[in-house]
């Protein structure tokens, strides 16, 4: 019992400390002391805590400092936790406009676009919770179908079981799609300028240059080289030291 109380007190104490640091960092930001705000927000992250609001505020602070890669990185982190937040999406666009590289995305069909928008309605955890709820509803409806004697109620709960079965199958598919989407690794270019090569070595063809803040998809990795894909589908190899992975 004493151990439980000690753990609870420690958790509450840590939570209060983090809230204090967060509020102080917000005040630093309001007063234009952006580096102090960054130090406070980073301190919270170092303690093992994260939230969309924390990453959003950190992105805002780096944006004020005109730090292109860091602002893009933390806005992307915030969007991953809260994909439907309009403020995050808007500020991410502002940060992307600071980038030198202007890369057009590959066109997607309306069906693909709708699918991506629909998957962003919930996080991976949210889709999993919804799936569990539907499975419990399916089990409950089927048990009631088996237990009840009244034909009218048996038909009702049998029909509900079929509906929940269909929904659970759909949600299972959506869970796999969301998981696959989240397992795709992206990164932000942190070097001011980085060379993109056709192969993982510097004796191959130099294809082009990328600049800080650009988002790339990580395809493969060989030693300290990373195979990347741009939003327009272009492929190449860069040094791993020049990027920061969005994990």
C-alpha positions as CSV (number, residue, x, y, z in Angstrom):
1,X,0.0,0.0,0.0
2,X,2.8,2.4,0.9
3,X,4.6,1.6,-2.4
4,X,1.4,2.4,-4.3
5,X,1.0,5.7,-2.5
6,X,4.7,6.6,-3.1
7,X,4.3,5.8,-6.9
8,X,1.1,7.9,-7.0
9,X,2.7,10.8,-5.3
10,X,5.7,10.6,-7.6
11,X,3.4,10.6,-10.7
12,X,1.4,13.5,-9.4
13,X,4.6,15.4,-8.6
14,X,6.1,14.8,-12.0
15,X,2.8,15.9,-13.6
16,X,2.7,19.1,-11.6
17,X,6.4,19.8,-12.5
18,X,5.7,19.3,-16.2
19,X,2.7,21.5,-16.1
20,X,4.7,24.2,-14.4
21,X,7.5,23.9,-17.0
22,X,4.9,24.0,-19.8
23,X,3.2,27.2,-18.5
24,X,6.6,28.9,-18.0
25,X,7.6,28.0,-21.5
26,X,4.3,29.4,-22.8
27,X,5.1,32.7,-20.9
28,X,8.6,32.8,-22.4
29,X,7.1,32.4,-25.9
30,X,4.5,35.2,-25.2
31,X,7.3,37.5,-24.0
32,X,9.4,36.8,-27.1
33,X,12.1,34.7,-25.2
34,X,11.9,32.0,-27.8
35,X,15.1,30.1,-26.9
36,X,14.0,29.9,-23.3
37,X,10.7,28.5,-24.5
38,X,12.5,25.9,-26.6
39,X,14.6,24.8,-23.6
40,X,11.5,24.3,-21.5
41,X,9.5,22.4,-24.1
42,X,12.6,20.2,-24.9
43,X,13.0,19.5,-21.2
44,X,9.4,18.1,-21.1
45,X,10.2,15.9,-24.1
46,X,13.4,14.7,-22.4
47,X,11.3,13.6,-19.4
48,X,9.4,11.3,-21.7
49,X,6.2,13.2,-22.3
50,X,4.6,14.2,-25.6
51,X,1.4,15.7,-26.9
52,X,0.1,17.4,-30.0
53,X,-0.1,20.7,-28.1
54,X,3.5,20.4,-26.9
55,X,4.9,19.7,-30.4
56,X,2.7,22.4,-31.9
57,X,4.0,25.0,-29.4
58,X,7.6,23.9,-30.1
59,X,7.0,24.1,-33.8
60,X,5.7,27.7,-33.3
61,X,8.7,28.6,-31.3
62,X,11.2,27.3,-33.9
63,X,9.2,29.1,-36.6
64,X,9.7,32.3,-34.7
65,X,13.4,31.5,-34.6
66,X,13.3,30.9,-38.3
67,X,14.6,27.4,-37.8
68,X,13.2,25.7,-40.9
69,X,13.9,22.0,-40.2
70,X,12.9,22.0,-36.6
71,X,9.6,23.9,-37.2
72,X,8.7,21.4,-40.0
73,X,9.7,18.5,-37.8
74,X,7.6,19.4,-34.8
75,X,4.6,20.5,-36.8
76,X,4.7,17.0,-38.5
77,X,5.0,15.4,-35.1
78,X,2.0,17.4,-33.9
79,X,0.0,16.5,-36.9
80,X,0.7,12.8,-36.4
81,X,-0.9,12.9,-33.0
82,X,-3.8,15.2,-34.0
83,X,-4.3,14.8,-37.8
84,X,-7.5,16.8,-37.9
85,X,-6.3,19.9,-36.1
86,X,-6.7,22.9,-38.5
87,X,-4.2,25.1,-36.6
88,X,-1.5,22.5,-36.9
89,X,-2.2,21.9,-40.6
90,X,-2.2,25.7,-41.3
91,X,1.0,26.4,-39.5
92,X,2.7,23.3,-41.1
93,X,1.9,24.9,-44.5
94,X,3.5,28.2,-43.4
95,X,6.6,26.3,-42.3
96,X,6.7,24.3,-45.6
97,X,6.6,27.6,-47.5
98,X,9.9,28.6,-45.9
99,X,11.6,25.6,-47.6
100,X,13.8,26.2,-50.7
101,X,12.7,23.0,-52.4
102,X,9.3,23.3,-54.0
103,X,8.2,19.7,-54.8
104,X,4.9,18.9,-56.4
105,X,3.1,15.8,-55.1
106,X,2.2,13.0,-57.4
107,X,-1.5,13.3,-58.4
108,X,-3.8,11.0,-56.5
109,X,-7.3,9.8,-57.5
110,X,-10.3,11.0,-55.6
111,X,-10.8,7.6,-54.1
112,X,-7.2,7.6,-52.8
113,X,-7.6,11.1,-51.4
114,X,-10.9,10.2,-49.7
115,X,-9.2,7.1,-48.2
116,X,-6.4,9.1,-46.7
117,X,-8.8,11.7,-45.3
118,X,-11.0,9.0,-43.8
119,X,-8.0,7.2,-42.2
120,X,-7.0,10.6,-40.6
121,X,-10.3,10.8,-38.8
122,X,-8.7,8.7,-36.0
123,X,-5.2,7.9,-34.9
124,X,-4.1,4.2,-35.0
125,X,-5.1,3.9,-31.4
126,X,-8.5,5.4,-32.1
127,X,-9.2,3.0,-34.9
128,X,-8.1,0.1,-32.6
129,X,-10.4,1.2,-29.8
130,X,-13.4,1.6,-32.2
131,X,-12.7,-2.0,-33.5
132,X,-12.7,-3.4,-29.9
133,X,-16.0,-1.6,-29.2
134,X,-17.6,-3.1,-32.3
135,X,-16.3,-6.6,-31.5
136,X,-17.8,-6.3,-28.0
137,X,-21.1,-5.2,-29.5
138,X,-21.0,-8.1,-31.9
139,X,-20.4,-10.6,-29.1
140,X,-23.1,-9.0,-26.9
141,X,-25.6,-9.1,-29.7
142,X,-24.8,-12.7,-30.6
143,X,-25.1,-13.8,-26.9
144,X,-28.5,-12.1,-26.6
145,X,-29.6,-13.8,-29.8
146,X,-28.7,-17.2,-28.3
147,X,-30.3,-16.5,-24.9
148,X,-33.5,-14.8,-25.8
149,X,-36.6,-16.9,-26.7
150,X,-38.8,-14.3,-28.2
151,X,-38.6,-14.8,-32.0
152,X,-38.9,-11.0,-32.6
153,X,-35.9,-10.2,-30.4
154,X,-33.9,-13.1,-31.8
155,X,-34.4,-11.7,-35.3
156,X,-33.4,-8.3,-34.1
157,X,-30.2,-9.3,-32.4
158,X,-29.3,-11.7,-35.2
159,X,-29.6,-8.8,-37.6
160,X,-27.5,-6.6,-35.3
161,X,-24.9,-9.4,-35.2
162,X,-24.6,-9.4,-39.0
163,X,-24.3,-5.6,-39.0
164,X,-21.6,-5.6,-36.4
165,X,-19.8,-8.4,-38.2
166,X,-19.7,-6.3,-41.4
167,X,-18.5,-3.2,-39.4
168,X,-15.9,-5.2,-37.6
169,X,-14.5,-6.6,-40.9
170,X,-14.3,-3.1,-42.3
171,X,-12.6,-1.7,-39.2
172,X,-10.1,-4.6,-39.2
173,X,-9.2,-3.6,-42.7
174,X,-8.9,0.1,-41.7
175,X,-6.8,-0.8,-38.8
176,X,-4.3,-2.7,-41.0
177,X,-4.3,0.3,-43.5
178,X,-3.7,2.8,-40.7
179,X,-0.9,0.7,-39.3
180,X,0.8,0.3,-42.7
181,X,0.5,4.1,-43.2
182,X,2.0,4.7,-39.8
183,X,4.8,2.2,-40.4
184,X,5.9,4.2,-43.5
185,X,9.0,6.2,-42.3
186,X,9.5,9.8,-43.1
187,X,12.2,12.2,-42.3
188,X,13.1,15.9,-42.4
189,X,16.3,17.2,-44.1
190,X,18.4,19.0,-41.4
191,X,21.5,19.9,-43.5
192,X,21.4,23.3,-45.1
193,X,22.2,21.5,-48.4
194,X,22.5,17.8,-49.0
195,X,23.6,15.9,-52.1
196,X,21.3,13.2,-53.5
197,X,23.1,10.4,-55.3
198,X,21.9,7.6,-57.7
199,X,23.6,4.9,-55.6
200,X,24.8,4.7,-51.9
201,X,28.3,6.1,-52.7
202,X,29.9,9.2,-54.0
203,X,31.3,7.7,-57.1
204,X,27.8,7.3,-58.6
205,X,25.8,10.1,-60.4
206,X,25.0,13.2,-58.4
207,X,21.3,13.7,-59.2
208,X,20.4,16.9,-57.4
209,X,20.5,18.8,-54.2
210,X,18.0,19.1,-51.4
211,X,17.7,21.7,-48.6
212,X,16.7,22.0,-45.0
213,X,13.1,21.3,-44.1
214,X,12.2,19.1,-47.0
215,X,10.2,16.0,-46.1
216,X,11.3,12.7,-47.6
217,X,10.1,9.1,-47.4
218,X,12.7,6.6,-46.1
219,X,12.7,3.5,-48.4
220,X,15.8,1.6,-47.4
221,X,19.1,1.9,-45.5
222,X,22.6,0.6,-46.2
223,X,25.2,1.5,-43.5
224,X,25.1,5.3,-43.3
225,X,23.2,5.8,-46.5
226,X,19.4,6.2,-46.8
227,X,17.3,5.5,-49.9
228,X,14.7,8.2,-50.1
229,X,11.6,9.1,-52.2
230,X,10.3,12.6,-52.7
231,X,6.7,13.5,-52.9
232,X,7.0,13.7,-56.7
233,X,8.2,10.1,-56.8
234,X,11.9,10.8,-57.4
235,X,14.3,8.4,-55.8
236,X,17.9,8.8,-54.6
237,X,20.4,8.1,-51.8
238,X,21.6,10.6,-49.1
239,X,23.7,10.4,-46.0
240,X,21.8,9.4,-42.9
241,X,23.5,12.1,-40.8
242,X,21.7,14.8,-42.8
243,X,18.2,13.9,-41.8
244,X,16.0,13.4,-38.7
245,X,13.5,10.6,-38.8
246,X,9.9,11.3,-37.8
247,X,9.3,8.4,-35.4
